[in-house]
Every structure is written in structure tokens, then in C-alpha cells.
Amino acid sequence: MKEFITRGLSGAFYAFLLIATVLVSEYTFWGLIFIFGIISLYELQKLLQLNSYLSYFIFIGFLLYFSVFKLNYHALTALLIFTIFVKILLLKDLMIIHKIPLFEGKKYLVVIFYLISSFIFLTLIPYYDGNYEPELLIGAFILVWVNDSFAYLVGKNFGRKKLFERISPKKTVEGFLGGLFFSLLSSYVIYNYTAIFDYKIWLGLAALISIFGTLGDLIQSKLKRQANVKDSGRLMPGHGGLLDRLDSILFAGTFIYAYLLIVQNVS
């Protein structure tokens, strides 16, 4: 019971902090992303056994260049393509091989295109139409939380068939489907409280978040398994590290941004 209360309070504070800073202004949002990014970089490099100060300077440079000042659309497009390509390679490594090959050069690729660029595209989601729309990002986070919560609840109570046992023994197919179902249901509720998209686009967002969020969580689980650790850190009592809380939205965020680009161009 004590662990459950600790986990609940920790999660509630995290959710309140995130929602409040996103709603206050774009500047508090950038500040939070900066802090989250630095902490997540530290946790990931610890998992990868990589000690590089260069990564922090790359993160700060990318954040200023792409997110704050938005200096070069063509460079951003190239970053999106490279990020999706690297994430596809990580998915291939997840599905096919026993261990993700993390030689020195690939560690930097993982740091830059798995983590740093994921933060960049996360910051760009609220600017899908050029204006700051905090409700869109909050909606995306809510869908992640709904998916994670109901995947856990459905899996724990009704789960029989393992989803990816050698990486995450507790995840089940029933849990994944439960998370997907309630995410789709929640997206319709969010649609009714926002005036950003119609319900079909929100349904698409919910599906993307459920699928790619789950895959992002599995990749993070595999990285932790290779590092022989249970959590990426101990910042959040009952949850582990900050990266353990952000892995789903960070991995899915790149595909959400690409999806919004398609929606914007098609409409």
C-alpha cells in the first residue's frame, strides 16, 4: 500500500508539473523540456555506459536551432528523416536480434536520434499550425497515460498471451489491446473538449500513441535489460527514472509530428 501511495503521489506531481508548465506559456514549456532533456540524457548515457559532455551541447544546440528559433525547415526535414530511419533500425534490432548492438559509434546515434531529436519533435507538436497549441500536447500526454494505465490494468487482470516475453515478461497482448481501446475511447472525449481536430484525426493520434508508445517502452526495456538494471534512474519514487516515464511519448512523438505534417498538407 505504501508503494502504491508513493507511486500515485509521484505520478500526480509529475502530471501536474507537466500540464501546468505547458499551459502557462511556451517559455515555461521550453524550460521544462530543457530540464527533462538534461536529466534524460544523463540517464540514457548511464545505461549506454557513455560519458560524453558533447551530447549536452548537441541537445542545447538542437533545442535552440530547431525548437526555439526554428531556423531551417529543410534541416528539420532532414532530421525527421534520419530520426525515423534510426528508430526503424532500433525496431528491427528489437524484433530480430537478441541484443541491440551498441558499439561506440552507434551509442552516439542512439543518443542523438533516439533521444535528443525525439525531444525536438516533442517540442514542435504544439506548433503544428505555426501557433502554440498547448492543448494538443496535453491531449497527447493524456492518451499516453490512458494507454499505459489501462494496458497495465487489463493485462494484470485478463492478460494471458505474452506480447514480447523475452524483453518485457509482464506485457500481454490483452493489455496492449486494452490500452489501445481505452486510448481510442479517450481520444473521442478529448475531441469533445478541444477545437483543434475532428475526431478522426484524434483517433489516428490515439492509435499512433498506443502502437509506437508501446514499442518505445519495449526498446527502453531492452536497453535496461542489456545494462542489467531495473530502472533508468531513481528520480521518481515508485516509477524509476524520468526516462522511464517519458520513453513512450518520446518514441511516439516523432511519428506524431510526421502524422501532423501529413494531416496539415492533406487538409
PETANOR-V599093 format. One record per residue. N is the residue number from 1. OMEGA is omega as a letter, one per 40 degrees, with the letter a starting at -180 (999 if undefined). D_LAST is the distance of its C-alpha to the last C-alpha in Angstrom with 2 decimals. Layout:
((N OMEGA D_LAST) (N OMEGA D_LAST))
//
This chain:
((1 i 49.74) (2 i 50.10) (3 i 47.55) (4 i 45.10) (5 i 45.57) (6 i 45.25) (7 a 42.03) (8 i 40.62) (9 i 41.62) (10 i 40.32) (11 i 36.92) (12 i 36.76) (13 i 37.64) (14 a 35.00) (15 i 32.27) (16 a 33.60) (17 a 33.81) (18 a 30.28) (19 a 28.70) (20 a 31.00) (21 i 30.37) (22 a 26.58) (23 a 26.81) (24 i 29.52) (25 i 27.71) (26 a 25.86) (27 i 29.35) (28 i 30.87) (29 i 27.89) (30 i 28.54) (31 i 32.23) (32 i 31.81) (33 i 29.74) (34 a 32.52) (35 i 35.19) (36 a 33.40) (37 a 32.79) (38 a 36.44) (39 a 37.76) (40 i 35.51) (41 i 36.52) (42 a 40.14) (43 a 39.77) (44 a 38.02) (45 i 40.53) (46 i 43.29) (47 a 41.99) (48 a 41.80) (49 i 45.17) (50 a 43.73) (51 a 45.13) (52 i 43.07) (53 a 42.66) (54 a 40.40) (55 a 37.56) (56 i 37.62) (57 i 37.46) (58 i 34.53) (59 i 32.67) (60 i 33.50) (61 i 32.57) (62 a 29.17) (63 i 28.50) (64 a 29.44) (65 a 27.83) (66 a 24.39) (67 a 24.00) (68 a 26.12) (69 i 26.06) (70 a 22.94) (71 a 24.90) (72 a 23.39) (73 a 19.81) (74 i 21.24) (75 i 23.83) (76 i 21.33) (77 i 19.45) (78 i 22.94) (79 i 23.80) (80 a 20.81) (81 i 21.89) (82 a 25.52) (83 i 24.89) (84 i 23.09) (85 a 25.91) (86 i 28.62) (87 i 27.23) (88 i 27.19) (89 i 30.79) (90 i 31.70) (91 i 30.38) (92 i 32.48) (93 i 35.45) (94 a 34.91) (95 a 35.03) (96 a 37.59) (97 a 40.14) (98 i 42.49) (99 i 41.94) (100 a 39.16) (101 a 40.98) (102 i 41.12) (103 a 43.23) (104 a 43.24) (105 a 40.48) (106 i 38.10) (107 i 38.77) (108 i 37.22) (109 i 34.17) (110 a 33.80) (111 a 34.33) (112 a 31.84) (113 i 29.01) (114 a 29.58) (115 a 30.21) (116 a 29.74) (117 i 26.32) (118 i 25.25) (119 i 26.23) (120 a 24.25) (121 i 20.92) (122 i 21.94) (123 a 22.39) (124 a 19.00) (125 a 17.06) (126 a 17.57) (127 a 16.23) (128 a 12.70) (129 i 11.59) (130 i 15.04) (131 i 16.89) (132 a 19.15) (133 a 17.97) (134 a 21.01) (135 i 20.13) (136 a 17.44) (137 i 20.16) (138 i 22.76) (139 i 20.72) (140 i 20.48) (141 i 24.24) (142 i 25.06) (143 i 23.44) (144 a 25.56) (145 i 28.63) (146 a 28.14) (147 a 27.73) (148 a 30.79) (149 a 32.89) (150 i 32.44) (151 i 32.69) (152 a 36.02) (153 i 37.22) (154 i 36.37) (155 a 37.67) (156 a 40.84) (157 a 41.68) (158 a 40.46) (159 i 39.80) (160 a 41.86) (161 a 40.05) (162 a 39.54) (163 a 36.11) (164 a 37.38) (165 a 41.02) (166 i 42.24) (167 a 39.73) (168 a 39.28) (169 a 41.91) (170 a 40.73) (171 a 37.17) (172 i 36.92) (173 i 34.56) (174 i 35.03) (175 i 34.16) (176 a 30.93) (177 i 29.93) (178 i 31.03) (179 i 28.94) (180 a 25.85) (181 a 26.56) (182 i 27.12) (183 i 24.09) (184 i 21.90) (185 a 23.97) (186 i 23.67) (187 i 19.89) (188 i 20.00) (189 i 22.59) (190 i 20.57) (191 a 17.60) (192 a 20.25) (193 i 21.46) (194 i 18.31) (195 a 15.64) (196 a 13.05) (197 i 10.95) (198 a 11.63) (199 a 14.42) (200 i 12.80) (201 i 11.12) (202 i 14.56) (203 i 16.32) (204 i 14.73) (205 a 15.83) (206 i 19.21) (207 i 19.74) (208 a 19.02) (209 a 21.35) (210 a 23.99) (211 a 24.16) (212 i 23.91) (213 i 25.75) (214 i 28.58) (215 i 28.72) (216 i 28.89) (217 i 31.71) (218 i 33.52) (219 i 33.39) (220 i 34.77) (221 a 37.42) (222 i 38.42) (223 i 38.83) (224 i 41.00) (225 i 42.96) (226 i 43.73) (227 i 44.87) (228 i 46.99) (229 i 45.67) (230 a 44.33) (231 i 42.03) (232 i 40.49) (233 a 42.39) (234 a 44.10) (235 a 42.19) (236 a 40.96) (237 i 43.85) (238 a 43.18) (239 a 39.95) (240 a 41.16) (241 i 39.37) (242 i 36.22) (243 i 34.62) (244 i 35.43) (245 a 33.22) (246 a 30.34) (247 a 30.29) (248 a 27.64) (249 i 25.01) (250 a 25.85) (251 a 25.40) (252 a 22.24) (253 i 20.74) (254 a 20.11) (255 i 18.09) (256 i 16.21) (257 i 15.31) (258 i 14.29) (259 i 12.16) (260 i 10.38) (261 i 9.97) (262 i 8.41) (263 a 5.96) (264 a 5.36) (265 a 5.55) (266 a 3.80) (267 999 0.00))
//
